[in-house]
Amino acid sequence: MKYAKYKGIFPAFYACYDNDGNISTQATKDFVEYLIGKGVAGLYVGGSSGECIYLSVEERKQTLEAVMEVAKGRIAIIAHVACNNTKDSQELARHAESLGVDAIAAIPPIYFRLPERAIAKYWNDISAAAPNTDFVIYNIPQLAGVALTLSLFDEMLKNPRVIGVKNSSMPIQDIQMFKRQAAINNKEVVVFNGPDEQFIGGRIIGADGGIGGTYGVMPELFVKLNSLIESGDFENAGKLQDDIDEVIYTMCSANGNMYAVAKAALKKLSGIDLGGVRDPLLNLADGDESVVEKTVSLVEAAVEKWIK
């Protein structure tokens, strides 16, 4: 495969804070090292799981610099650089390229409902700011409010730097459609499965790997799941997906934000303290500690069961 380095498991990297709620470069580096040790193929930095819309441009630069200090040359790094305006997005794109990331990515501009030609211009302008770096389209219509249509995808495929899609829409059919549309345009692309709870479905229908927000809590389980799929052991892959989904549903049952649960669970599992989440995301509330404890227990049981 032309883009072999993008195959496999890419945890969506969490924002790492100190006790004062500022970016912790040390926790960032520790988390990178931890994930590399679990066998991931790469990291997706500065996306939804990284609380990107609640971080300043300088904080996003600070985070990526710390990530690259540890990860450069060891695993593939995709830096999400989209902001709600083109100028800041281009600044982050130039910065990411200067650090030597493998690819940049961007959601469409949010809030204003823009026509497809404006979205294409936004993405192409960001890509032009990093002319030597691959570009990944981030399709997450349920949050961005706009979907990657096939006509917009056709337009973006005219850009030689566009190498794929991070597909976080819920229908796995979209993965198949993007693969098929790229083939019609005589172009090979990478498609990442986004929804963690249907990883197996996305991979079987054609995704080359996955980028997910819960991978950070249980990276070894997703690495194992991907391995089972690649070896054709779909029966056990289905069983492991069920165990993973129980963890996900548990994390989503708290009063606090899921990423607050993820970070609290990760602290117990790894000893790495990433802090909480940034307002207006909700941190853990009364009663959420039991959800964290159940999450940890489920992950530990699944690791014991599946990682031999």
C-alpha atoms as one frame of an Amber mdcrd trajectory, in Angstrom:
protein
   0.000   0.000   0.000   1.237   3.473  -0.940   0.402   4.958   2.453   1.404
   2.012   4.634   2.522   4.223   7.516  -1.096   5.279   8.062  -2.392   1.736
   8.560  -3.231   0.631  12.081  -4.157   2.239  15.368  -3.912   6.019  15.882
  -5.112   7.162  19.313  -6.715  10.590  19.256  -4.377  12.322  21.689  -5.837
  13.870  24.845  -5.134  17.409  26.010  -2.713  17.202  28.944  -3.063  19.773
  31.728  -1.224  20.580  34.941  -2.899  21.353  38.264  -3.566  24.937  37.156
  -5.270  23.879  33.937  -2.360  24.860  31.701  -0.765  22.595  29.115   1.641
  20.156  30.758   4.513  19.382  28.390   5.826  16.701  30.731   2.496  14.864
  30.901   2.248  15.199  27.123   5.641  13.555  26.659   4.849  10.836  29.192
   1.570  10.033  27.452   3.288   9.808  24.050   5.895   7.417  25.431   3.186
   5.323  27.070   1.219   4.970  23.831   4.308   4.156  21.774   5.047   1.395
  24.270   1.619  -0.083  23.624   2.394  -0.593  19.933   0.307   2.094  18.247
   1.057   3.019  14.642   0.722   6.742  15.178  -1.058   9.583  16.953  -3.727
  12.068  15.931  -2.895  15.291  17.766  -5.081  18.339  18.332  -8.454  16.935
  17.341 -11.741  16.588  19.205 -10.178  14.427  21.922  -7.457  17.034  22.250
 -10.124  19.657  23.059  -8.859  21.677  20.115 -11.625  24.269  20.038 -10.921
  25.154  23.676  -7.160  25.618  23.262  -5.382  28.705  21.990  -3.157  28.603
  18.925  -0.088  28.819  21.152  -1.309  25.976  23.372  -1.854  23.790  20.329
   1.667  24.577  19.137   3.048  23.798  22.587   1.290  20.441  22.628   2.486
  19.406  19.180   6.056  20.454  19.940   6.082  18.228  23.026   4.584  15.328
  21.063   7.143  15.623  18.271  10.035  15.834  20.709   9.235  12.261  21.725
   7.547  10.765  18.664   9.409  12.118  15.632  10.894   9.307  13.584   9.294
   6.635  15.769   5.613   6.678  14.772   3.455   8.600  12.303   1.940  11.877
  13.506  -1.168  13.524  12.080  -1.729  17.043  13.403  -5.246  18.444  13.298
  -4.812  22.163  12.574  -8.294  23.492  11.886  -9.453  26.632  13.659 -12.601
  28.623  13.049 -10.743  30.909  10.670  -8.338  30.239   7.822  -5.503  32.470
   9.082  -5.006  30.622  12.387  -5.424  27.270  10.658  -2.682  28.169   8.187
  -0.413  29.253  11.035  -0.855  25.875  12.700  -0.337  24.097   9.365   2.964
  25.893   8.753   4.043  25.159  12.306   3.153  21.472  11.980   5.112  21.152
   8.751   8.124  22.862  10.317   8.119  20.176  13.021   8.077  17.380  10.462
   4.635  15.833  11.017   3.521  13.197   8.534   0.154  14.785   7.792  -2.147
  17.594   8.781  -5.915  17.298   9.070  -8.875  19.654   9.310 -12.583  19.624
  10.001 -14.725  21.943   7.878 -15.334  25.469   9.224 -18.137  25.386  11.789
 -20.988  27.690  12.881 -21.737  29.398   9.545 -23.273  26.996   7.036 -20.905
  27.579   4.127 -21.313  26.370   0.535 -19.100  23.528  -0.647 -16.889  25.852
  -2.691 -16.062  27.798   0.488 -15.260  24.606   2.399 -13.010  23.400  -0.411
 -11.215  26.746  -0.475 -10.750  26.629   3.306  -9.210  23.145   3.160  -7.055
  23.927   0.123  -5.805  27.166   1.669  -4.774  25.260   4.800  -3.094  22.583
   2.695  -1.234  25.230   0.694   0.329  26.508   3.928   1.995  23.094   4.346
   2.949  22.301   0.731   5.167  19.339   1.583   2.773  17.591   3.959  -0.045
  15.119   3.394  -3.585  16.353   4.063  -6.404  14.365   5.705 -10.034  15.504
   5.562 -11.830  15.138   8.897 -15.468  14.182   8.310 -17.525  14.524  11.502
 -20.943  15.832  10.425 -22.658  15.236  13.764 -20.423  17.899  15.372 -19.302
  20.057  12.457 -22.810  20.422  11.071 -21.699  19.668   7.513 -20.874  16.369
   5.837 -18.233  15.462   3.293 -20.329  14.856   0.182 -19.016  12.925  -2.794
 -19.039  16.084  -4.911 -16.914  17.903  -2.316 -14.639  14.868  -2.061 -14.213
  14.884  -5.853 -13.152  18.518  -5.691 -10.677  17.856  -2.872  -9.125  14.908
  -4.708  -7.833  17.426  -7.255  -5.382  18.488  -4.539  -2.414  16.081  -4.795
  -1.705  16.446  -1.086  -5.094  14.990  -0.100  -4.368  11.397   0.878  -7.417
  10.399   2.861 -10.334  10.871   5.221 -10.761  10.514   8.960 -14.343   9.351
   8.842 -16.280   9.862  12.058 -19.757   9.724  10.549 -21.779   6.848  11.975
 -22.725   4.949   8.766 -19.819   2.652   7.897 -21.155   2.777   4.342 -19.465
   6.185   4.064 -16.066   4.482   4.321 -16.911   2.261   1.382 -18.235   5.220
  -0.609 -15.074   7.290  -0.108 -12.890   4.353  -1.138 -15.028   3.763  -4.214
 -15.104   7.424  -5.189 -11.329   7.691  -4.927 -10.974   4.662  -7.214 -13.284
   6.318  -9.742 -10.876   9.266  -9.656  -7.914   6.876 -10.102  -6.522   7.844
  -6.725  -5.493   5.723  -3.767  -6.603   7.070  -0.391  -6.446   6.119   3.256
  -9.707   6.037   5.200  -9.643   5.925   8.997 -12.567   4.515  10.955 -13.752
   7.079  13.493 -16.519   5.595  15.696 -14.645   3.345  18.137 -17.677   1.221
  18.986 -17.898  -0.051  15.399 -14.199  -0.412  14.622 -14.575  -3.964  13.336
 -17.342  -2.961  10.934 -15.363  -0.044   9.591 -12.248  -2.132   9.040 -14.093
  -4.954   7.315 -15.869  -2.603   4.921 -12.591  -0.985   3.905 -11.028   1.311
   6.506  -7.227   1.075   6.588  -7.006   1.782  10.299  -8.644   3.831  12.978
  -8.396   7.109  14.832 -10.354   7.048  18.059 -11.006   8.966  21.237 -11.156
   5.940  23.526  -8.002   4.265  22.217  -5.907   6.139  24.788  -7.586   4.342
  27.692  -7.115   0.875  26.191  -4.561   1.096  23.355  -3.432  -2.506  23.647
  -7.023  -3.704  23.164  -7.422  -1.805  19.899  -3.995  -2.966  18.712  -5.120
  -6.529  19.447  -8.487  -5.986  17.756  -6.781  -4.698  14.627  -4.458  -7.711
  14.656  -7.381 -10.139  14.917  -9.089  -8.477  11.959  -5.937  -8.575   9.850
  -5.478 -12.279  10.602  -9.085 -13.019   9.639 -10.157 -14.104  13.115 -13.486
 -12.323  12.948 -15.143 -14.450  15.619 -12.708 -13.357  18.312 -12.594  -9.842
  16.866 -16.345  -9.590  17.412 -16.012 -10.780  20.996 -13.239  -8.299  21.738
 -15.270  -5.485  20.145 -18.081  -6.363  22.557 -15.712  -6.054  25.521 -14.376
  -2.747  24.213 -17.892  -1.413  23.692 -18.799  -2.190  27.284 -15.912   0.050
  28.343 -17.077   2.814  25.999 -20.691   2.660  27.149 -19.535   2.765  30.758
 -17.399   5.867  30.167 -20.341   7.568  28.488 -22.610   6.910  31.481 -21.006
   9.499  33.779 -22.369  12.949  34.525 -19.004  14.427  33.587 -17.602  14.502
  30.076 -16.361  11.202  28.674 -12.823  12.555  28.355 -12.814  13.435  32.042
 -13.614   9.788  32.741 -10.971   8.655  30.255  -8.251  10.737  31.882  -9.202
   9.653  35.395  -9.203   6.004  34.332  -5.901   6.404  32.522  -4.330   7.840
  35.674  -5.277   4.689  37.565  -4.174   2.402  34.732  -0.886   4.076  33.849
  -0.011   6.480  36.648   0.034   9.386  34.181  -1.919  12.442  35.343  -3.377
  14.374  32.396  -5.558  16.603  34.558  -9.230  17.140  33.842 -11.046  18.716
  30.913 -11.330  22.384  30.095 -14.519  24.384  30.598 -17.163  24.340  29.264
 -16.635  20.562  29.185 -17.803  19.109  32.481 -15.328  17.521  34.842 -16.253
  14.567  37.043 -19.312  15.078  39.227 -20.434  13.428  42.446 -20.939   9.744
  41.834 -18.694   9.576  38.776 -15.870   7.896  40.674 -17.803   4.618  40.502
 -17.915   4.974  36.709 -14.154   5.514  36.656 -13.601   2.453  38.856 -15.846
   0.300  36.661 -14.013   1.544  33.561 -10.666   0.587  35.062 -11.940  -2.838
  36.115 -13.362  -3.554  32.666 -10.140  -2.526  30.923  -7.999  -4.587  33.282
 -10.241  -7.634  32.831 -10.181  -7.310  29.044  -6.399  -6.915  28.974  -6.048
 -10.008  31.141  -8.406 -11.896  28.822  -7.041 -10.836  25.440  -3.408  -9.806
  25.795  -1.286 -12.916  26.051
